[in-house]
Amino acid sequence: MHQHYWKVHLSTDEEDGRTTATARLHWAERTVVGHGVARCNPSDRDVADIGAELAAARALSDLAGQLLDVTRHHIEATTNAPVHGLR
């Protein structure tokens, strides 16, 4: 049995009702970076935690999509056959 631990570094930054998030995954010799943004509706109360949560979720979703693309490419390179349905 092989256990692997991958760490994701997630950072957020909030300014003027706009929160950005960056999620970085490093493994082997690869790096994948996901980005997410959340904006506060001007008519809503600005709650920083909500913007951070939403931006982080979007960054992690972007990261996951990119990791699926990397995986698809790796499978296709290994099998010499197209891969469908990973997303």
Secondary structure in CASP SS format (residue, H / E / C, confidence):
PFRMAT SS
TARGET T0000
AUTHOR 0000-0000-0000
METHOD secondary structure of the structure
MODEL  1
M C 1.00
H C 1.00
Q C 1.00
H C 1.00
Y C 1.00
W C 1.00
K C 1.00
V E 1.00
H E 1.00
L E 1.00
S E 1.00
T E 1.00
D E 1.00
E E 1.00
E E 1.00
D C 1.00
G C 1.00
R E 1.00
T E 1.00
T E 1.00
A E 1.00
T E 1.00
A E 1.00
R E 1.00
L E 1.00
H E 1.00
W E 1.00
A C 1.00
E C 1.00
R E 1.00
T E 1.00
V E 1.00
V E 1.00
G E 1.00
H E 1.00
G E 1.00
V E 1.00
A E 1.00
R E 1.00
C C 1.00
N C 1.00
P C 1.00
S C 1.00
D C 1.00
R C 1.00
D C 1.00
V C 1.00
A H 1.00
D H 1.00
I H 1.00
G H 1.00
A H 1.00
E H 1.00
L H 1.00
A H 1.00
A H 1.00
A H 1.00
R H 1.00
A H 1.00
L H 1.00
S H 1.00
D H 1.00
L H 1.00
A H 1.00
G H 1.00
Q H 1.00
L H 1.00
L H 1.00
D H 1.00
V H 1.00
T H 1.00
R H 1.00
H H 1.00
H H 1.00
I H 1.00
E H 1.00
A H 1.00
T H 1.00
T H 1.00
N C 1.00
A C 1.00
P C 1.00
V C 1.00
H C 1.00
G C 1.00
L C 1.00
R C 1.00
END
